[in-house]
Amino acid sequence: MAAEQSAGVEELYKNFGVLADAGETAGEKLAEYDGILQAAKGSANEKKLAAGFITRFYHLFPTMAETAMDTLLDLVEEENDMIRRTAIKALPDICKRSPDPALCAKVSEYLTQLLATEDVIDLALVKTGLASLLQKNTPAAMDGIFSQVGGEDEGVREQAIDYVSSSLMSMRHILFIPHPENEKQLVRHVKKVLSDVTGEEFEVFMEMLSKLQFLATAEGAQEVMDVIVQQAELSAEFKVEDGESVDRFITCFKQALKFCKVSSLYFPLATVVVEVVLVLGLYQLWCRKGSCKLNLSFTRTIH
């Protein structure tokens, strides 16, 4: 058995050497690259080595790209810790030699799914990989990450939102300030996922947006205010007896106040409230609860 494993590793290194020495003609060595892919089904040592070799030459074999990606993803799911972690670490390396944004988005999507892992070492490797992809191609990486924010797997979705609101935002000075167009794309992604969020998630996303320089512009502030108006569902009939509607309005109203302040621009609160009857409806609700005296800060803000 040991002899077979040794022979497998030796053959793997041989294939690697052929590809490494081939230079510009390496892409013609299909048999050698296929040999590396097959090694991913061998011993533990072969699998660990294959993970790195697959990504090293991935860009040279577009006709084998799907098979190579599937092979690497199989290694990412290995029970053996060392094999799995080697594969996770290698996964973002696929994009190092490829300018294809679709590939970066796909790898970012796969890594985002892995955020749900309970293994702290795996999680650290996943976050490191996502950070490297965000720095390489911010728009494409965000596409992949937000595909999971809007996904159906609640566990992955929750972890993806946490990553975006913490790790991604901690990199905003690198990702966004030199490239304001990336901020605008983030706003577009957030607007898209806000069509289906909880009240708590809405506040998390609003807190994210409040940190963007884009909000210092009239365009940015107005765009976020429009998001708040949409979230408040002011176009629908407001039912003062509906506690959920009241809570949603109050949450959105508070966010509107925050963004008026953050933006350093004046936006009439009529943009958010739109219908005076909405305020009157809240007033009636408070009266029914035995308090006909509106909160002074709220009243002053309305006026």
N, C-alpha and C positions, 0 to 999 in steps of 0.2 A: 504493500500500500504506500509506504513512504517513498519507494522508488518511483511509483506511478505519479505521485504528487510532485516529486522533484522533476520528473520528465515533463510534466505539465507546465511547471513554472519555467523550465528551461525553454520550452517551445514558445511560451508567451513572450519571454525576453527576446527570443529570436525574431518573432514577428514585429515586436516593437523596434528592434534594431533595423530591420529592413525598411520600415516606414520612416524612421528617423533619418536614415542615410539616403533615402530616395530623393529628398529635396522636392523640386517642382513636380516630379513624376509620382510622388507618393500616392496621389489620388487614383492612380492606375492599379495599385496593389490591393485589389479587392479581396483576394484570398487571405492575405495577411491580416487585414482588418477583420474579416469574418472569423479568423482564428482567434482574435482577441475577444470578439463577442462570444464565441463558443467557450472560451476560458472562464467566462462569468458563470458557467454552470459547473465548474470544476471544484477543486478544493478551496478551503478558506483563504489560503495564500493567493491562489489564482484569482479568486473573486476580488480581493482587496487590490491587487495589482491591476486587474482588468478595469476597475472603476476609474482609475486615473488615466489609463491608456485610452479608454473609450472617448473620454472628453478631449484628450490631447489631439486626436486626429478626426474628431467628429465632423468638423467643417469641410474636410476633404472628400467626404463620401455622402453627398446629398441623396443618392439613390438608396442608401442604407440608413438614412437618418431615423426613420420611424422605428426600425428594428433596434437600432442603437439606443434610442430614447427608452423604448420599452424594456430593454435589457438593464439599463441603468436604474430605472424605476423599480424593477424587480429587486435589485440590490439594495435600494433604499428601504425596502420592506423586509429585509433579512432579519432574522431573530438574533443572529450573532452581532453583538454591539460594535465590534471593530469594523466588520464589513459594512454594516448599516451606516455608521458614522463616516467612514471613508467615502461612501457613495453620496451621502448628504453634502459633505464638503466638496465633492467633485462636481456635483450637479450644476452650480452656477458657472463653473469653469467652461461649460459648453459654449457660453456666450462670449468668452474672452476673444476668440478669433473670428467671431461672426457678427456682422453689423445688422443682422436681420432683427428688426424690432418685434416681429411676431414670435420669434424664438425666445427673446427676452421675456415677453409677456407670458408665454407658455410656461417657462421655467419658474417665473415668479408665481404663477398660479399654483404650480405643484408645491413649491416651497410654502406658500401660504396655507395650503391644506395641511402641511406638516406642523403648523403652529399649534395644532390641537394635541400634540404629543405630551405625555406626562413625564417624559425623560428630560431632565433639566439640561443634560449635556447635549442631547439632540436638539433641544430648543435653542440653545445658545448658537449651535452651528447653523440652524435654520435662519435665525435672525442675522447672523453675520453674512450669510449668503444673500438674503434679501437686501441688506444694506449695500453690498457690493453691486448688486444689479440696479438699485436705485441710483447709485452714483454713476454707473455706466450709461444707463438710458432711463432717466426718470419717467418720462411719459409711458414708455412700454411697461416698465415695472409696475407703475401705478395701475395700468390697465389690468395686469394679472392679479394684483392684490385686491382691487375693488371687484373683480369678478367673483371673488369669494365673499366679500362683504355683502353682496347682493345674492349670495347663493342660498340653497335650501338647507344645508347642513348647519343646524343651529350652533353646534359646538365650534365648528370652523368659523362661522360668521362672528361669533362672540370674540374669538381669539383674533380674528382679522381686524375687527373694530378696535380692539385693545392695542394691536400693533400700530395701526394707523394713527390713533390718538396719542400714543406715547413715543414709540421708537421712530416712526416716520417723522412726526412733528419735531422731535429732538434734532433732526437733521435739516430742518427748514432753512437754516442759515447757509447750508451748503447747496441744498437742492433748489431753493426758491429765490433767495435774494439775488444771486447772479443771473437767475433765469426766471423772470416774472411770468413768462408764459406757462411755466409749470404750476405756479399758483393758480392760474386761471383754470388749468385742467383739473386741479384738485377740487376747485369749487364746482366744476361741472360734474365730477364724480359724486360729490356729496349731494348735490341737488338731485341727482338721479336716484340715489339710494334712500333719500328722505321720503320717497313715496310710500315706504313701508318700514317704519321704525316705531319703537316704543317712545314714550315721553322721555325716559332716561337716556335713550340713544340719541334722541333729538338734541338734548342739552349737551351731550358729549360732542356731537358734531358742531354745534354752535360755538362751543368753547374752542374747538380746533380753528374754526374760521376766524374767531376773534384775534388770533395770533398772526394772521396774514397781513403783510404790508399792502396787499391789494385793496384792503378795506380803507386805506387812507385816501383812496381816490373816490370821486363821486360815482364812477361806474361800479366799483367794487362794493361800496356801501349800499348803493341802490339794488344791486343784484342780490345781496344777502337779505335786504329788507323784503324783496320780492319773495324770496324763499320762505321767510317767516309768515308773510301774508298767505302764501299758498298752504303752509302747514296749518294755519289757523282755520282753514276751510271756511273763509268768510263768504264764499259764493253759495254755500249751502244754508238752508234755513237754520237759524240758531234757536235751539230749544233751551230755555232758561232752566227747565226742570232736569235737563240731562247733565248729570255731574261730570261725565267724561268731556262733554263739549265745553263746560265751564273751565275745567282743569286745563284743557288744551289751550283755550283762549288766554288764560292767565299766564301759562308757561310762555306762550308766544309773545304776549305783551311785555313780559319781563325781558325777554331776549331782545325785543325791539328797543326797549329803553337802553339796554347795554350797547347795542350797535349804534344807536344815535350818538352815544357818548364816545365810543371807541373811534368812530369815523371822523369826529370833530366837524361834522357837517350837520346841517339842520334838515331833518326830514319830518314833515308834519305827521303827527301820529294818526292823522286821518288816513294815511297810507296803510296803516296796520288795522285800525279800527273800522274804517270805511263807512260803516253804518252807525249812526248815533243811536239807533234803536238797540244796538248790541249793548252799549253801555247802560241804557235805560233798563234793559233786561237784567243785567247784573245787579243794578240798583234794586230792582224789584225782588230779586232773589235774596239779597242781603236783608231787605226789609222783612221778608217772610221768615227769615231766621232770627228775627227779633232785634236786628241792628240796623236802624234806618239811617244811621250816620256813616257815610262813606269814609273809608280811610283817607286821612288828609293828604298823604303823599300821593295816593292814587288820584284824588280829585284835582290836586294842583297840577299833576302831570297832564291830565286830560285837558285842563284849561290852558 
